[in-house]
Amino acid sequence: MLTTTQSLIQSVKSTIRCIDANQAQHEIMGMTALLIDVREPHEHQQQAPKDAINIPRGMLEFTLPQKAPNLDSALYLHCAIGGRAVLAAEQLHRIGYTNITAIDSPVAQLCEVLGD
């Protein structure tokens, strides 16, 4: 039986730290953290939170070790509405990153609280 994407995301959410945009603003301000947009480049160009770096979900495992060689780096992942960020967080956890948070809010809301 095929697992639906929504079912997979809900299952993964129970194992990943998820926060909303307001909590992300509170945590990210004043700390050394990477805010990573896991959407595709064309989505990032349309609208992105201030200081977010764009590493598409399909390239994370190849690109992130150069940007964040410390496996304890504070990583905050976001996407359009939260699903890809959750799945990306799970994958980063699987390769050894330990301080990962998925932002489970629409990108417009995140831009509103963090600026764009």
RAZI-V879343 format. One record per pair of residues at least 6 apart in sequence whose C-alpha atoms are under 6 Angstrom apart, sorted by the first residue. I is the first residue (numbers start at 0). J is the second residue. D is the distance in whole Angstrom. If there is no record, write none. Layout:
# RAZI-V879343
i	j	d
I	J	D
I	J	D
This chain:
# RAZI-V879343
i	j	d
16	100	5
17	100	6
17	101	5
17	102	6
18	102	5
18	103	6
19	102	6
19	103	5
19	104	5
20	104	6
20	109	5
32	73	5
32	74	6
33	74	5
34	51	5
34	75	5
34	76	6
35	51	5
35	52	5
35	53	6
35	76	5
36	52	6
36	53	5
36	77	5
36	78	6
37	54	5
37	55	4
37	56	5
37	78	6
38	55	5
38	78	5
39	55	5
47	115	6
48	110	5
48	114	6
48	115	4
49	114	5
49	115	4
70	96	5
71	97	5
71	98	5
73	98	5
74	99	5
75	100	5
75	101	6
76	84	5
76	101	5
76	102	6
77	84	5
77	102	5
78	84	6
79	105	5
79	106	5
80	104	5
80	105	4
81	103	4
81	104	6
84	101	5
85	101	5
